[in-house]
């Protein structure tokens, strides 16, 4: 799900969240659900959600996507490790 879809949902009734508050709320949501969310920036898996991702989120919410994951801790570590290897080689 693209962050922009979450923005649309939260901006609508009955919530009516203002634009300036949306990046803060989404960042808090992502940080609170790190064990169950996979974060993608421009379609590429991010092993860690960091300050650069927050900047992308604030500038253009369509660049950040979320997916629910139902992975064991071992699977999560393997996925993060593979992403780190790819990042190092890139």
C-alpha angles and dihedrals in degrees: 000000000000117000088234088065090054089049090053091050094049093044092055130076132329095017105042095185113185121241097249094056097049099081090049093050094045092048090051090048093050093047092048093050101039094128094056102034130075113206121210126188113201089343096308120116114246116210090200130026104227143167093280089057089051090053091051089048093052094047101041120001092193089073093066122068131181132207128185112238129201098193133144117243090255092053090049092051091048092050092048091047092052091049090052091051092051091047090051092050092047 
